Amino acid sequence: MSISYSSTRGGETGLTASEAILQGLAKDGGLFVPDRIPALDHTLAELARMDYRELAYQVMKLFFDDFTEEELRGCIEKAYDEKFDTPEIAPLAYAEGAYYLELFHGATIAFKDMALSILPHLMTTSAKKNAISEEIVILTATSGDTGKAALAGFADVPGTRIMVFYPKGGVSRIQELQMVTQKGANTRVVAIHGNFDDAQTGVKKLFADRELERSMKERGFRFSSANSINIGRLVPQICYYVYAYATLLKEERIGEGDPVNIVVPTGNFGNILAAFYAKQMGLPVGKLICASNTNKVLFDFFRSGTYDRNREFVLTSSPSMDILISSNLERLIYRIGGNSPERCKELMALLSGDGKYEITEKEREGLSDFYGNFADEEETFAEIRRIYESCGYVIDTHTAVASAVYQKYLADTKDETPSIIASTASPFKFTRNVMKAMGEDVSAEDDFALVDRLSHLSGVAVPRAVKEIRNAAVLHDTECDVDGMKAVVEAFLV
Ligand SMILES: *Cc1c(COP(=O)(O)O)cnc(C)c1O
């Protein structure tokens, strides 16, 4: 029986996978969920003999079941190619008693490449399948990382255009350089005079502008978003957890069926939800360890059953986890509430009203697969240093949050199950803080000099993504006020 997708809030039901991918967010504000989680249809031993692409096909075909084999394999081949600097795509490194699943070997050296390198192909294939002739236009506001990963994914993909808005002065120098040097005739990068929230609000307004939508349709364009709630981003993330397990099995570090724990540095709850789905598919996973930074709204939720966003927002050295509303959590809430759209809608209304909600004792039982904890800045930096000094392996600040939380988990539980830590960014992406943590003096040098020194200290070559921007020409210099965003979009779409 084929899988159908419905909104967590009940407003839309019965969509095919390709329809859900095209639409992204449901019209009632809910997230699309599959009506069941399919079981893996190969044994773990069989999966252990597959390369990344083959395994990714075997996992994704179960969710995207209205794609033909040729269509889906085509998407996978275009996504997981030489853009990645290792044929393994997602290799495992062993350090200090844990397996670090390196998800940062793609175009922008962070884990969002894993999903954003395939999403454009899933979208254009979905458009063809649904006889949509308009060009797909991605509009995104970014505080740094997502924008670049989306640009890299959509650049030069036929049938798409992408426009990214970032706050001028609100992203790091390297992040800005990564974006403004982006190649591809279908890309535009625009600096906004305002902060990230202004850019985000501006993009939301553009999406809600019905008159703009109509005039764009006449010109042959259709807006879409690439954000992490799209089911087309979530499903590709399941694959690397299955692949990590298969790798451990192939290398005889575990036996077939042995459980593993998975530790994930969490912000929007997308990456850890994918690990949860992998478990539901039958992957032998013990605990899902949810690691937060100082913005520990998820830790408090797992501990108390109350989700409360009313608190100070703290800027940390793991900026991609500085989040107070974890949007993908809605899919878990839907599930623990008994797949009830009414209940989910009720809780989400409380969240957007009072900024908090409380789940019942019964619902809390549905969270038993999870363990939550957090690491503050000091603990995060100390963890980078501990691992570097003991074995020379260097991890980034986000991964360090997960690693530090894993140490707390071990101290709390004495659980010796082999554990996989999702390593979500290359240390070369956050060089300054990483080197500070390693005990290096970083005050006198610019970011590129630090990159060279980090390469020397870690014995890891400077990644291509960093090398490329060193001498690249600036190709985007548009700036505008928030009020001017609509005009900039209209000028791009001719
Ligand atoms: C986005 C991001 C995260 C958080 O992932 P979620 O799916 O939002 O939980 C963690 N680390 C890095 C480096 C990221 O870019």
The ligand as an SDF file (V2000), in Angstrom:
LIG
                    3D

 15 15  0  0  0  0  0  0  0  0999 V2000
   21.3700   23.0580   11.5080 C   0  0  0  0  0  0  0  0  0  0  0  0
   22.5090   22.5790   12.3360 C   0  0  0  0  0  0  0  0  0  0  0  0
   22.3090   21.8590   13.5330 C   0  0  0  0  0  0  0  0  0  0  0  0
   20.9350   21.5790   14.0910 C   0  0  0  0  0  0  0  0  0  0  0  0
   20.2050   20.6510   13.3200 O   0  0  0  0  0  0  0  0  0  0  0  0
   18.6360   20.5430   13.4780 P   0  0  0  0  0  0  0  0  0  0  0  0
   18.2000   19.5990   12.4220 O   0  0  0  0  0  0  0  0  0  0  0  0
   18.1090   21.9370   13.2760 O   0  0  0  0  0  0  0  0  0  0  0  0
   18.3560   20.0520   14.8490 O   0  0  0  0  0  0  0  0  0  0  0  0
   23.4270   21.4030   14.2200 C   0  0  0  0  0  0  0  0  0  0  0  0
   24.6740   21.6690   13.7900 N   0  0  0  0  0  0  0  0  0  0  0  0
   24.9040   22.3550   12.6510 C   0  0  0  0  0  0  0  0  0  0  0  0
   26.3100   22.6260   12.2410 C   0  0  0  0  0  0  0  0  0  0  0  0
   23.8470   22.8350   11.8730 C   0  0  0  0  0  0  0  0  0  0  0  0
   24.0880   23.5230   10.7600 O   0  0  0  0  0  0  0  0  0  0  0  0
  1  2  1  0
  2  3  1  0
  2 14  2  0
  3  4  1  0
  3 10  2  0
  4  5  1  0
  5  6  1  0
  6  7  2  0
  6  8  1  0
  6  9  1  0
 10 11  1  0
 11 12  2  0
 12 13  1  0
 12 14  1  0
 14 15  1  0
M  END
$$$$
